[in-house]
Amino acid sequence: MEEGTWEGTRTICNELIKKLRDIPSNYDVSDIGNEVGIVIGYYEKSVVQEFKTGFDHGVSLSDGTHV
């Protein structure tokens, strides 16, 4: 996947949507994280790091720790 492209981002989004739709209702939030990790982990380390950075940023905005 070419880093930073809309096409690559759309591919990841579509894969995530498919995986998350298939999670049984008796799963918990850790299972969501596992499925996301499986999809993102398939890509290059730079993509994985971008995802982690974005995730941490989003959490910091939600929990009030953003600086």
SVG drawing of the C-alpha trace seen along z (x, -y; Angstrom):
<svg xmlns="http://www.w3.org/2000/svg" viewBox="-25 -21 33 35">
<polyline fill="none" stroke="black" stroke-width="0.4" points="0.0,0.0 1.3,-3.4 1.5,-5.4 -0.8,-8.4 -3.0,-7.7 -6.8,-7.9 -6.9,-4.6 -4.9,-2.8 -6.9,-4.4 -10.1,-3.3 -8.8,0.2 -8.0,0.3 -11.4,-1.2 -13.3,1.4 -11.3,4.3 -12.1,2.9 -15.8,2.5 -16.0,6.1 -14.1,7.5 -16.1,5.5 -19.4,6.4 -18.6,10.1 -17.8,9.8 -20.4,11.9 -22.5,10.0 -21.0,11.8 -17.5,10.3 -16.1,7.5 -14.1,4.4 -10.8,6.3 -12.0,8.4 -12.7,5.2 -9.1,4.2 -7.8,7.6 -9.7,7.4 -8.4,3.9 -4.9,5.0 -5.1,8.0 -6.2,5.7 -3.7,2.9 -0.8,5.3 -0.9,6.7 0.5,3.4 4.0,1.9 5.4,0.8 5.0,-2.9 1.3,-2.4 0.9,-0.6 2.8,-3.5 0.5,-6.1 -2.5,-4.2 -1.2,-4.1 -0.4,-7.8 -3.9,-8.6 -5.5,-6.3 -3.6,-7.9 -4.4,-11.4 -8.1,-10.5 -8.1,-9.1 -6.4,-12.1 -9.0,-14.4 -11.8,-12.3 -10.3,-11.9 -9.0,-15.4 -5.3,-14.6 -4.6,-16.3 -1.9,-18.9"/>
</svg>
